[in-house]
């Protein structure tokens, strides 16, 4: 049975049922074929996304920020669809982990104006994630609406993200009470919207259509014609960055059974061949809702094939060499020029790294790009700020390319994407630039590097005399013996390590200081080409103290300590954990693993804007979500008490009614960790 359509039809009204039992159509007007088998050295690998699939229906993935949004009927409680006995489908967001697998699904709503129950999704987004197009039952102010025949059609709605929240969804002008429009897919440049519809005048069943943007609106729907559409069902279109159109159909002669996934290149420019993706993607069951990333090497689709977790599952695929035959991604060639900022002389062998920045400013794809640290909070002796610091240029992985003897290099950027380009060379300060590739013209990127100040490296470890425990946040001040100049003041990190750049050669006295310990100093010599390393031992002011008393003092964490996560930024009135929040919670996760007996209170706060009761409910939800994530990652739930404080404890002057900047308000939207118990601390 063609269940996907049934899931999206309203529940309380007569439904339109499509049967797959009829003989497969052989009326395709195109020259169809199966996609060739992949090179055995580079096979397509299909994996069940088992971390997000449950017993119900999970399907229709769509890319959103650093993850995917999919449709699910996983809710246990609430009104049910009498046709499937499943709860109404809702939208869930799952971020992509460092391996590219979707993880930790969370309920997400783009507008809370819905007052009645109906199915949500599928959806698609603009490239900047500020516009969403969603399939919904025909409704008026959240109440399902029937046409003159007593049926409710499906419509596509549009919503925009602004301040402070997503706008109320507005239906697009080509919708109708008499037929359905569903499964939107926006072209990369935002100029065309593809969708499926059973409007009159088609080939039969559901056909694939598109509309073009006209000013601030949309033109008239255009049927993609008999090369693509048959007298059966063509649904779930997806237009890729390369311009290939993917869709599902049960009306073509070449099929493995049920709905199969097909693609066609140049769908708007005399398409000649429709290609079945073959048995490495398709099965004898229903396969649908295919999406692929900009590089054309990874993606997702849905299937109700056997041995899944539920009725429908989301699957992930990997194609290391891409899918043969599919259009290549649109690219913009770029010339990168590296010169000396002072002389203009071309610089050879400059390392050029091309990184993918996430929307929240992180370099995505590798958690090792960042170090975890705990910084003292000024004027709060028992408070620490948990921060992530991006590593230096040379620690951001192998360079993608190097400048030649003319200081030049060439690179092909994928169109419609953002990049962070980092250029570094020994003897110069690194330089980086965030670029947006949104033009057809060749890019010219010039990097003028400035000579770096002298940097004579001096590093080491600070630990306790008694137990060898690493000491966090110790201050190390280097004073040049000849000139008396302070060369550097640095602090030890979470591992008790320090690293300094000294400007002058010669002998230095390094003064090491940490509250609760006797000050020490050591003598070292700074020389070019030589990195000195020193291990310093500090004696506790109470030398007879036990290790249980000394270690918390050295580590800076003891019972009653407060660790502030103030760089987690939520969307307005949302509790959904985004990629930024996940990164900081992963840092907290590492801390909880380092202290296996630590017990904490996890407390969420908001700013003082809005209704106090709603703010309380919001912080309760945020705290619960954070605890759920930590438990999902293996931390015992009984180690964490999670609750919200609403707007009752602002960190700054921004109390109720006080006019403050957005940055000041952000300081009050935070998570705090209060340490109830430190427990046993393994030695480093």
NURO-854847 format. One line per 5 residues: number of its first residue (from 1); their letters; for each residue x, y, z of C-alpha. Coordinates in pm, 1 decimal, decimal comma. Last residue first. Layout:
N
NUM	A	X:Y:Z | ...
This chain:
684
684	XXXXX	4666,4:1234,9:3503,8 | 4555,0:1106,8:3848,0 | 4198,4:981,3:3865,1 | 3975,0:1203,1:4077,8 | 3742,6:1034,3:4326,6
679	XXXXX	3442,1:1240,1:4422,7 | 3371,0:1593,8:4308,7 | 3022,6:1629,1:4455,2 | 2754,1:1891,5:4420,7 | 2927,1:2082,8:4140,1
674	XXXXX	2702,4:2355,9:4004,1 | 2684,8:2363,2:3625,9 | 2531,3:2670,7:3469,5 | 2355,5:2695,8:3134,3 | 2305,2:3034,3:2976,3
669	XXXXX	2070,7:3301,5:2849,0 | 2177,0:3582,2:3084,2 | 2484,6:3673,6:2882,7 | 2264,7:3687,1:2572,4 | 2072,1:3981,6:2721,3
664	XXXXX	2394,1:4181,7:2742,9 | 2479,1:4097,7:2383,3 | 2132,4:4209,4:2268,8 | 2185,4:4545,2:2435,9 | 1999,6:4642,2:2750,7
659	XXXXX	1703,5:4856,3:2857,0 | 1602,5:4768,7:3213,3 | 1239,0:4659,6:3251,2 | 1308,5:4336,7:3442,3 | 1676,3:4305,1:3532,6
654	XXXXX	1959,6:4354,2:3286,3 | 2231,5:4467,7:3528,7 | 2429,5:4145,3:3490,7 | 2418,2:3774,4:3568,8 | 2037,7:3751,6:3574,8
649	XXXXX	1901,0:3508,6:3837,1 | 1517,3:3492,2:3833,2 | 1463,3:3480,0:3456,6 | 1371,2:3111,1:3440,9 | 1556,2:2909,4:3700,6
644	XXXXX	1537,1:2576,8:3518,4 | 1608,3:2224,5:3635,3 | 1845,5:1933,7:3583,7 | 1990,4:1715,3:3859,5 | 2269,3:1506,2:3710,1
639	XXXXX	2464,3:1208,8:3847,6 | 2142,3:1002,6:3858,8 | 2127,7:1014,3:3478,9 | 2446,0:804,4:3439,4 | 2651,9:965,9:3163,3
634	XXXXX	2659,6:755,9:2843,6 | 2606,9:991,0:2551,7 | 2227,5:967,9:2565,6 | 2255,6:1056,2:2935,0 | 2439,6:1374,8:2838,6
629	XXXXX	2173,1:1447,8:2575,3 | 1885,2:1388,5:2815,3 | 2049,1:1620,8:3068,5 | 2072,6:1898,3:2809,1 | 1711,2:1845,3:2699,9
624	XXXXX	1588,0:1857,4:3059,8 | 1776,1:2181,3:3122,7 | 1632,1:2337,6:2808,2 | 1276,9:2224,0:2892,9 | 1293,6:2361,7:3247,8
619	XXXXX	1443,2:2681,3:3107,8 | 1145,6:2723,2:2873,6 | 890,1:2654,4:3145,3 | 1045,9:2924,0:3364,5 | 1058,3:3167,6:3073,4
614	XXXXX	689,7:3098,5:3006,4 | 613,4:3179,4:3369,6 | 814,7:3502,6:3360,5 | 653,5:3631,7:3040,7 | 897,9:3803,8:2806,4
609	XXXXX	1238,1:3961,9:2859,3 | 1431,9:3892,4:3177,2 | 1705,9:3682,2:3017,8 | 1694,6:3306,4:3043,7 | 1859,6:3054,2:3277,4
604	XXXXX	1919,2:2677,7:3269,8 | 2060,6:2481,3:3564,3 | 2249,6:2151,8:3555,2 | 2315,8:2042,9:3914,7 | 2617,8:1817,0:3925,3
599	XXXXX	2763,0:1490,9:4051,3 | 3127,5:1398,9:3989,7 | 3217,3:1033,6:4040,5 | 3376,9:975,1:3699,2 | 3571,7:1303,9:3700,5
594	XXXXX	3743,6:1290,8:3360,0 | 3425,2:1145,5:3213,5 | 3224,4:1434,9:3355,5 | 3475,9:1679,2:3207,0 | 3456,3:1512,3:2866,1
589	XXXXX	3076,0:1537,2:2876,5 | 3102,5:1905,5:2964,8 | 3302,0:1951,4:2644,1 | 3039,4:1750,8:2455,6 | 2778,3:1981,5:2609,9
584	XXXXX	2970,3:2273,0:2463,4 | 2974,9:2120,8:2116,2 | 2609,2:2016,3:2141,6 | 2501,5:2370,0:2229,0 | 2675,8:2507,7:1920,9
579	XXXXX	2526,2:2235,6:1700,6 | 2173,4:2319,1:1810,7 | 1986,5:2181,7:2110,6 | 1613,6:2246,0:2076,9 | 1470,6:2435,4:2374,6
574	XXXXX	1321,5:2715,8:2166,3 | 1170,5:3048,7:2274,5 | 1407,7:3241,2:2046,4 | 1674,8:3016,4:1902,0 | 1926,7:2898,8:2156,1
569	XXXXX	2280,5:3028,5:2199,5 | 2523,2:2829,1:2409,9 | 2830,2:3045,7:2471,9 | 2752,9:3105,0:2839,3 | 2838,3:2759,5:2970,3
564	XXXXX	2925,4:2857,0:3327,2 | 3094,6:2619,4:3569,8 | 3006,8:2689,6:3933,8 | 3216,3:2532,6:4211,2 | 3021,3:2430,8:4523,0
559	XXXXX	3217,5:2111,2:4581,3 | 3556,2:2154,6:4423,2 | 3697,9:2232,4:4083,2 | 4011,1:2445,0:4048,8 | 4218,9:2143,9:3952,9
554	XXXXX	4488,8:2217,1:4206,8 | 4244,1:2295,0:4487,3 | 4034,6:1991,1:4399,2 | 4352,6:1777,2:4407,2 | 4489,4:1900,3:4739,0
549	XXXXX	4202,1:1809,6:4971,3 | 4146,9:1455,6:4843,0 | 4524,4:1416,0:4810,2 | 4551,7:1476,6:5181,2 | 4679,4:1801,3:5330,4
544	XXXXX	5008,0:1786,1:5522,1 | 5169,8:2049,6:5300,1 | 4905,5:2314,4:5379,5 | 5037,0:2602,1:5168,1 | 5064,2:2339,7:4892,3
539	XXXXX	5403,5:2305,3:4728,8 | 5436,5:2390,2:4361,3 | 5636,3:2174,2:4119,6 | 5749,3:2309,5:3781,4 | 5822,3:2099,6:3473,2
534	XXXXX	6011,8:2293,9:3208,9 | 6033,0:2278,3:2831,4 | 6242,9:2505,5:2611,2 | 6167,7:2527,4:2242,5 | 6486,6:2576,2:2036,5
529	XXXXX	6504,0:2719,1:1685,7 | 6589,2:3064,4:1810,6 | 6699,3:3070,1:2174,3 | 6523,8:3138,7:2502,8 | 6712,9:3044,7:2819,8
524	XXXXX	6536,6:2934,5:3138,6 | 6547,3:3016,4:3509,1 | 6281,3:2894,2:3749,0 | 6040,7:3047,5:3993,6 | 5810,6:2923,9:4266,7
519	XXXXX	5521,2:3074,6:4460,8 | 5382,0:2863,5:4744,0 | 5038,7:2718,8:4673,9 | 4676,9:2801,3:4768,3 | 4638,2:3064,1:4495,8
514	XXXXX	4870,2:2988,4:4204,2 | 5192,9:3159,9:4104,1 | 5485,1:3067,7:3881,3 | 5756,0:3329,0:3821,2 | 5974,3:3263,3:3514,4
509	XXXXX	6319,8:3424,7:3519,4 | 6449,5:3472,3:3168,3 | 6788,0:3436,3:2996,7 | 6850,8:3536,6:2637,7 | 6664,5:3583,1:2312,2
504	XXXXX	6385,5:3833,4:2300,9 | 6013,5:3825,0:2209,5 | 5894,5:3521,8:2411,6 | 5596,9:3317,1:2295,0 | 5449,3:3111,9:2579,5
499	XXXXX	5293,8:2768,3:2633,1 | 5150,3:2632,5:2957,1 | 5021,8:2289,6:3060,9 | 4823,6:2198,1:3373,3 | 4587,7:1979,7:3170,1
494	XXXXX	4295,3:2221,4:3195,9 | 4523,7:2503,6:3087,7 | 4810,4:2677,8:3262,6 | 4826,8:3053,7:3241,9 | 5042,1:3295,2:3043,6
489	XXXXX	5224,8:3620,9:3106,8 | 5485,7:3707,3:2846,6 | 5817,9:3886,8:2792,4 | 5804,6:4118,5:3091,6 | 6104,7:4342,3:3026,9
484	XXXXX	6374,2:4359,3:3294,5 | 6626,5:4426,2:3016,6 | 6897,8:4175,5:3111,7 | 6702,9:3915,1:3306,9 | 6399,1:3903,8:3075,0
479	XXXXX	6089,1:3845,2:3293,4 | 5850,6:3554,2:3214,0 | 5524,3:3536,8:3415,9 | 5352,8:3197,2:3463,7 | 5006,9:3211,4:3623,5
474	XXXXX	4848,4:2885,8:3746,1 | 4502,7:2829,8:3600,8 | 4499,7:2449,2:3645,7 | 4757,0:2257,1:3851,3 | 4838,8:1900,9:3744,6
469	XXXXX	4860,8:1660,4:4037,5 | 5212,6:1530,2:4099,5 | 5112,6:1416,2:4447,4 | 5312,9:1618,2:4700,1 | 5496,1:1870,8:4485,2
464	XXXXX	5186,5:1969,6:4289,6 | 5205,4:2019,6:3914,1 | 5288,4:2288,2:3656,1 | 5378,3:2167,0:3308,9 | 5596,1:2317,5:3036,8
459	XXXXX	5638,1:2562,5:2756,3 | 5873,0:2818,3:2608,9 | 5866,8:2909,1:2241,8 | 6072,0:3198,1:2103,7 | 5825,8:3397,2:1900,4
454	XXXXX	5948,8:3709,8:1730,7 | 5661,8:3915,3:1598,4 | 5489,8:3772,1:1292,7 | 5552,5:3929,9:956,1 | 5221,8:4038,6:805,4
449	XXXXX	5057,2:3832,4:535,2 | 4865,7:3989,6:249,3 | 4605,6:3738,6:133,4 | 4440,4:3799,5:-201,8 | 4133,2:3609,0:-315,9
444	XXXXX	4020,5:3644,7:-677,2 | 3702,4:3455,4:-754,7 | 3593,0:3357,4:-1104,3 | 3244,7:3480,1:-1184,4 | 2926,7:3275,9:-1148,7
439	XXXXX	2848,6:3433,6:-812,6 | 2723,9:3311,5:-476,0 | 3034,4:3166,7:-311,6 | 3036,9:3321,0:35,7 | 3378,4:3387,4:187,0
434	XXXXX	3513,6:3397,9:541,4 | 3876,5:3506,4:543,3 | 4179,6:3397,8:740,9 | 4529,9:3522,5:806,5 | 4814,6:3350,0:986,7
429	XXXXX	5092,7:3570,1:1129,4 | 5414,2:3531,0:935,2 | 5753,6:3370,7:1007,6 | 5639,8:3026,0:897,9 | 5348,8:3051,9:658,4
424	XXXXX	4972,4:3042,8:711,2 | 4655,4:3093,5:507,3 | 4308,6:3007,2:641,1 | 4006,0:3008,8:407,4 | 3669,4:2974,8:582,0
419	XXXXX	3401,6:2871,6:336,6 | 3033,9:2937,5:273,0 | 2838,5:2751,3:6,4 | 2624,0:2849,5:-291,0 | 2879,3:2728,5:-548,3
414	XXXXX	3136,8:2463,7:-469,3 | 3481,9:2620,8:-462,1 | 3748,0:2514,7:-711,0 | 4097,5:2611,9:-599,9 | 4399,7:2767,9:-766,8
409	XXXXX	4726,1:2872,8:-602,6 | 4951,8:3174,8:-633,7 | 5256,0:3318,1:-452,6 | 5445,1:3329,9:-780,2 | 5674,9:3046,8:-662,1
404	XXXXX	5365,1:2836,4:-586,7 | 5117,0:2868,8:-300,0 | 5029,1:2550,7:-117,7 | 4716,3:2331,7:-117,6 | 4461,7:2159,8:105,1
399	XXXXX	4685,2:2187,7:412,6 | 4679,2:1889,0:648,4 | 4473,3:1938,9:962,1 | 4379,4:2245,2:1161,0 | 4680,2:2226,9:1392,9
394	XXXXX	4903,4:2446,5:1176,3 | 4643,1:2721,7:1179,2 | 4620,7:2737,2:1557,8 | 4351,9:2554,1:1751,5 | 4004,5:2690,4:1806,8
389	XXXXX	3926,0:2760,8:2168,7 | 3624,1:2609,0:2341,4 | 3523,9:2765,7:2670,2 | 3392,2:2658,4:3009,6 | 3380,0:2965,5:3234,5
384	XXXXX	3478,4:2902,8:3594,5 | 3325,5:3031,5:3918,0 | 3457,3:2991,0:4274,2 | 3643,8:3321,6:4293,3 | 3377,6:3530,6:4120,2
379	XXXXX	3528,3:3877,7:4069,9 | 3654,7:3780,6:3723,0 | 3551,4:3435,9:3607,7 | 3844,3:3193,5:3597,6 | 3883,3:3014,9:3263,6
374	XXXXX	3817,5:2645,0:3209,5 | 3949,9:2507,1:2882,0 | 3855,2:2266,2:2606,8 | 4060,2:2266,2:2288,0 | 3910,4:2289,9:1941,0
369	XXXXX	3990,3:2159,0:1591,0 | 3983,1:1809,0:1742,0 | 3604,1:1821,6:1720,3 | 3624,1:1767,6:1346,1 | 3355,6:1827,1:1085,4
364	XXXXX	3252,5:2184,6:1143,7 | 3462,5:2494,4:1194,9 | 3245,8:2679,5:1441,3 | 3083,3:3014,4:1369,3 | 2723,5:2933,7:1464,9
359	XXXXX	2622,4:2878,3:1102,9 | 2895,8:2621,5:1055,0 | 3225,3:2696,7:886,2 | 3362,5:2454,4:625,9 | 3739,2:2480,1:593,7
354	XXXXX	3978,8:2550,2:307,0 | 4336,9:2536,8:431,0 | 4616,3:2712,5:244,4 | 4978,1:2657,8:352,2 | 5215,2:2923,9:212,8
349	XXXXX	5484,5:2747,0:12,0 | 5589,7:3059,8:-181,6 | 5520,7:3418,8:-83,9 | 5491,1:3679,9:-357,5 | 5668,6:4009,2:-270,6
344	XXXXX	5428,7:4294,3:-192,4 | 5691,6:4447,9:35,3 | 5495,7:4517,6:353,1 | 5198,9:4278,9:327,3 | 5414,0:3994,8:193,1
339	XXXXX	5205,9:3818,2:-69,9 | 4966,5:3526,3:-110,8 | 4737,5:3507,3:-414,2 | 4443,8:3266,8:-434,4 | 4282,1:3221,2:-773,7
334	XXXXX	3930,3:3086,2:-761,4 | 3724,1:2858,4:-981,4 | 3352,8:2861,5:-896,1 | 3184,0:2523,8:-899,1 | 2848,6:2375,1:-984,1
329	XXXXX	2837,5:2018,0:-856,3 | 2869,0:1746,8:-1122,4 | 2555,3:1605,4:-1278,3 | 2480,0:1246,8:-1185,9 | 2616,3:976,9:-1412,9
324	XXXXX	2822,4:796,5:-1151,4 | 2714,7:859,3:-794,9 | 3004,8:1017,8:-608,4 | 3352,8:876,2:-566,3 | 3323,1:802,5:-194,4
319	XXXXX	2948,8:721,1:-220,7 | 2810,3:707,5:133,2 | 2444,5:641,8:210,6 | 2223,7:711,5:511,2 | 1886,7:551,4:569,6
314	XXXXX	1578,9:694,5:740,2 | 1329,1:429,3:839,7 | 968,6:344,6:763,8 | 756,7:89,3:948,6 | 1015,9:66,0:1223,1
309	XXXXX	1373,9:-37,4:1304,3 | 1436,2:-178,3:958,1 | 1476,4:-546,0:882,6 | 1262,1:-535,0:568,8 | 1237,2:-230,4:347,1
304	XXXXX	1012,0:61,2:442,9 | 1253,8:312,1:293,6 | 1367,9:669,6:335,4 | 1664,7:856,1:185,1 | 1987,2:1017,9:296,7
299	XXXXX	2302,5:1170,9:154,1 | 2672,9:1155,0:93,6 | 2903,7:1192,6:-207,2 | 2744,7:1455,0:-432,0 | 2962,4:1737,5:-298,5
294	XXXXX	2655,4:1950,7:-234,2 | 2487,0:1682,1:-25,2 | 2227,4:1432,4:-150,4 | 1856,9:1390,7:-72,9 | 1621,8:1099,9:-149,3
289	XXXXX	1263,0:1106,4:-21,3 | 1168,9:758,5:-143,7 | 1216,6:383,7:-142,8 | 906,6:162,2:-111,7 | 994,6:-209,4:-105,6
284	XXXXX	1172,6:-428,3:-362,5 | 1489,8:-231,0:-287,9 | 1655,6:84,2:-418,7 | 1994,4:231,2:-320,4 | 2253,8:-32,7:-416,8
279	XXXXX	1983,8:-201,7:-623,2 | 1969,9:61,5:-892,6 | 1944,7:439,7:-896,6 | 1686,8:416,1:-1177,7 | 1780,5:663,0:-1450,8
274	XXXXX	1550,5:888,9:-1652,3 | 1693,2:984,9:-1989,7 | 1623,4:1260,0:-2240,8 | 1564,8:1577,7:-2043,7 | 1501,8:1873,3:-2276,9
269	XXXXX	1623,2:2154,5:-2050,5 | 1410,3:2173,7:-1737,6 | 1511,7:1834,1:-1591,2 | 1877,6:1884,8:-1684,8 | 1983,2:1549,2:-1537,2
264	XXXXX	1724,5:1291,4:-1439,1 | 1713,6:1081,8:-1126,7 | 1517,1:784,8:-1003,3 | 1421,4:642,3:-662,2 | 1192,5:339,8:-664,8
259	XXXXX	843,2:306,6:-517,6 | 720,9:-49,6:-502,3 | 933,6:-299,2:-690,6 | 1281,5:-316,1:-841,7 | 1173,5:-95,6:-1129,1
254	XXXXX	1241,9:-29,6:-1496,9 | 898,2:2,8:-1655,8 | 806,9:320,7:-1469,6 | 495,8:409,7:-1272,4 | 589,2:357,9:-907,4
249	XXXXX	795,6:675,2:-884,7 | 1031,6:852,0:-644,7 | 1222,4:1168,0:-734,4 | 1573,7:1299,8:-789,0 | 1639,4:1603,8:-1009,4
244	XXXXX	2000,7:1676,5:-1102,8 | 2092,9:2047,4:-1099,0 | 2438,7:2004,4:-944,0 | 2321,2:2149,1:-611,7 | 2048,7:1886,7:-605,8
239	XXXXX	1679,9:1920,0:-684,8 | 1471,8:1683,7:-472,4 | 1128,1:1561,0:-578,0 | 929,0:1349,1:-329,4 | 653,4:1221,2:-561,5
234	XXXXX	583,9:1073,1:-903,8 | 278,0:845,9:-890,9 | 101,5:660,1:-1174,8 | 12,4:785,2:-1525,0 | 376,3:879,1:-1577,8
229	XXXXX	583,7:1196,1:-1517,2 | 951,4:1241,4:-1606,0 | 970,1:1222,3:-1986,3 | 596,2:1290,3:-1995,1 | 615,3:1653,9:-1880,2
224	XXXXX	775,4:1857,9:-1602,7 | 439,5:2024,3:-1534,6 | 472,1:2400,6:-1487,7 | 308,0:2577,0:-1192,0 | 230,5:2949,5:-1236,9
219	XXXXX	463,0:3214,5:-1094,7 | 582,0:3266,3:-739,3 | 619,4:3572,6:-517,0 | 868,3:3842,0:-417,9 | 954,8:3925,2:-777,0
214	XXXXX	857,9:3620,9:-980,0 | 1013,5:3303,6:-846,1 | 967,9:3011,5:-1077,5 | 729,7:2721,3:-1020,1 | 795,1:2350,1:-1059,4
209	XXXXX	585,9:2041,1:-1110,8 | 628,5:1665,6:-1050,2 | 316,8:1456,8:-1107,2 | 79,7:1278,9:-868,5 | -187,3:1047,5:-1008,2
204	XXXXX	-221,9:1092,7:-1383,1 | -27,4:1267,3:-1657,7 | -128,1:1609,8:-1529,7 | -407,4:1840,0:-1644,3 | -588,9:1863,7:-1311,2
199	XXXXX	-376,8:1903,9:-995,4 | -239,1:1584,0:-840,9 | 71,7:1761,4:-712,7 | 439,3:1703,7:-635,0 | 685,1:1988,3:-575,1
194	XXXXX	979,1:2181,2:-721,4 | 1048,5:2541,6:-623,2 | 1264,8:2756,4:-847,7 | 1472,9:3073,1:-800,2 | 1625,7:2993,2:-460,4
189	XXXXX	1978,5:2962,7:-600,5 | 2011,5:2607,2:-467,7 | 1670,6:2503,0:-606,9 | 1399,0:2459,8:-345,1 | 1230,2:2123,2:-286,6
184	XXXXX	865,7:2101,3:-176,1 | 694,1:1767,5:-95,2 | 327,4:1865,1:-136,2 | 54,5:2024,7:-347,4 | -291,7:1868,6:-320,6
179	XXXXX	-611,6:1926,4:-517,4 | -950,6:2095,6:-474,8 | -877,0:2334,7:-185,8 | -596,4:2477,4:-396,7 | -232,8:2577,6:-363,5
174	XXXXX	-75,8:2789,4:-641,0 | -59,4:3101,1:-421,7 | 165,0:2958,7:-147,0 | 15,8:2914,6:198,8 | 140,0:3141,1:475,9
169	XXXXX	306,9:3004,1:788,2 | 312,4:3252,4:1081,8 | 656,5:3405,0:1103,0 | 949,7:3229,4:1267,2 | 1074,5:3406,6:1580,4
164	XXXXX	1219,1:3726,1:1733,2 | 1317,6:3871,2:1505,7 | 1323,0:3694,5:1175,7 | 1286,8:3345,4:1037,3 | 1051,6:3315,9:744,2
159	XXXXX	757,2:3080,4:684,6 | 609,0:2933,2:366,7 | 327,4:2682,4:334,7 | 271,7:2403,7:82,4 | -74,2:2251,7:77,9
154	XXXXX	-231,3:1910,1:123,5 | -601,5:1865,6:54,9 | -884,0:1812,7:300,8 | -1186,0:1622,8:178,6 | -1555,0:1685,6:242,2
149	XXXXX	-1637,4:1726,3:-125,2 | -1684,2:2102,8:-90,2 | -1334,2:2134,3:56,1 | -1228,8:2052,1:413,1 | -1026,2:2268,9:655,2
144	XXXXX	-811,5:2143,3:941,5 | -788,0:2403,6:1219,5 | -445,5:2561,9:1273,3 | -542,0:2915,4:1180,0 | -720,2:2787,3:869,9
139	XXXXX	-597,2:2453,2:755,0 | -514,0:2253,5:443,4 | -294,8:1975,2:575,5 | 69,4:2067,3:583,7 | 375,5:2041,8:361,8
134	XXXXX	648,7:2286,0:456,9 | 863,7:2549,9:290,5 | 1115,9:2707,4:528,5 | 1300,6:3037,8:491,1 | 1595,4:3158,3:702,2
129	XXXXX	1809,0:2847,3:659,7 | 2060,4:3051,5:454,9 | 2038,3:2803,6:167,2 | 1659,2:2812,1:167,4 | 1487,6:2525,5:340,2
124	XXXXX	1281,2:2213,3:270,6 | 996,3:2040,9:451,4 | 799,5:1714,1:460,9 | 613,8:1783,8:678,3 | 364,9:1810,6:964,5
119	XXXXX	49,9:1597,0:994,3 | -253,4:1743,4:1164,8 | -362,9:1825,0:1518,1 | -523,5:2155,4:1605,1 | -413,7:2496,3:1730,7
114	XXXXX	-102,9:2547,1:1518,2 | 33,5:2896,1:1592,8 | 347,2:2747,9:1749,9 | 572,6:2818,9:1457,3 | 884,7:2644,9:1341,0
109	XXXXX	847,1:2345,2:1567,6 | 1124,4:2099,0:1653,9 | 1112,1:1766,6:1839,5 | 1461,7:1637,5:1905,8 | 1657,0:1350,5:1749,7
104	XXXXX	1993,9:1271,5:1918,4 | 2209,8:1170,3:1620,6 | 2236,7:1180,4:1243,8 | 2562,5:1016,6:1130,6 | 2825,2:1234,1:958,0
99	XXXXX	3115,8:1085,7:1152,6 | 3160,9:1397,9:1367,7 | 2791,1:1395,6:1453,5 | 2514,4:1524,3:1228,7 | 2241,0:1702,7:1422,7
94	XXXXX	1895,4:1546,7:1440,4 | 1583,6:1764,8:1417,2 | 1234,4:1620,1:1441,5 | 914,2:1724,1:1266,1 | 577,0:1579,3:1357,7
89	XXXXX	352,4:1302,1:1227,0 | 15,2:1253,5:1390,4 | 11,9:949,2:1614,8 | -0,8:607,3:1453,6 | -310,6:388,8:1421,4
84	XXXXX	-244,1:386,3:1045,2 | -583,9:481,3:899,1 | -730,7:607,2:1227,7 | -447,1:859,7:1258,9 | -389,7:895,7:1628,4
79	XXXXX	-449,0:1168,4:1885,3 | -185,7:1194,1:2160,3 | 61,2:969,3:2336,9 | 345,0:750,8:2215,3 | 498,5:1005,8:1978,0
74	XXXXX	709,5:836,2:1713,6 | 511,5:952,0:1409,5 | 817,1:1103,3:1243,3 | 910,2:1346,6:966,6 | 1276,0:1440,4:925,8
69	XXXXX	1500,2:1740,7:983,7 | 1868,2:1695,9:911,1 | 2188,8:1827,7:1061,9 | 2439,8:2112,1:1065,7 | 2189,0:2375,3:946,2
64	XXXXX	1889,8:2195,8:798,0 | 1910,6:1924,0:531,5 | 1583,6:1741,5:468,5 | 1490,0:1383,6:561,3 | 1151,3:1246,3:442,6
59	XXXXX	1100,3:947,1:675,0 | 1055,2:801,4:1021,4 | 737,6:593,6:1062,8 | 685,5:419,0:1394,5 | 913,1:171,8:1571,1
54	XXXXX	1207,1:408,7:1611,1 | 1478,3:547,3:1383,6 | 1712,9:822,7:1505,0 | 2018,6:632,4:1628,2 | 1956,4:358,8:1371,5
49	XXXXX	2040,5:565,8:1065,5 | 2034,1:241,2:864,3 | 2344,5:228,6:649,9 | 2394,8:217,2:272,2 | 2746,7:201,8:125,4
44	XXXXX	2796,4:278,9:-242,6 | 3100,2:85,9:-359,0 | 3442,2:240,5:-424,2 | 3685,4:-42,6:-500,0 | 3407,8:-241,8:-662,9
39	XXXXX	3360,3:38,7:-916,1 | 2993,3:118,5:-903,1 | 2729,0:-66,6:-1099,8 | 2566,5:130,9:-1379,0 | 2247,5:322,3:-1310,7
34	XXXXX	1944,1:143,3:-1446,4 | 1790,3:272,3:-1768,4 | 1496,5:468,7:-1901,4 | 1462,9:615,3:-2251,4 | 1175,3:848,3:-2191,0
29	XXXXX	804,9:835,1:-2275,3 | 718,8:624,3:-1973,8 | 407,1:430,7:-2063,5 | 511,9:94,2:-1925,8 | 303,2:134,2:-1614,4
24	XXXXX	339,6:-117,8:-1333,8 | 34,5:-340,3:-1298,3 | -201,3:-227,3:-1027,5 | -128,6:-340,4:-672,4 | 36,2:-14,1:-580,3
19	XXXXX	-288,7:134,4:-463,6 | -350,8:501,9:-392,8 | -594,3:610,6:-123,8 | -747,3:957,8:-99,5 | -890,6:1015,1:244,5
14	XXXXX	-1230,7:1101,5:386,3 | -1192,6:1340,5:681,1 | -1066,6:1322,6:1039,2 | -721,2:1203,3:954,7 | -584,6:1446,6:707,1
9	XXXXX	-362,5:1300,7:431,0 | 13,7:1295,9:490,3 | 37,7:945,4:627,4 | -183,2:816,7:346,9 | 56,8:953,7:90,2
4	XXXX	347,1:764,3:240,0 | 144,7:448,4:282,9 | 117,3:347,7:-83,6 | 0,0:0,0:0,0
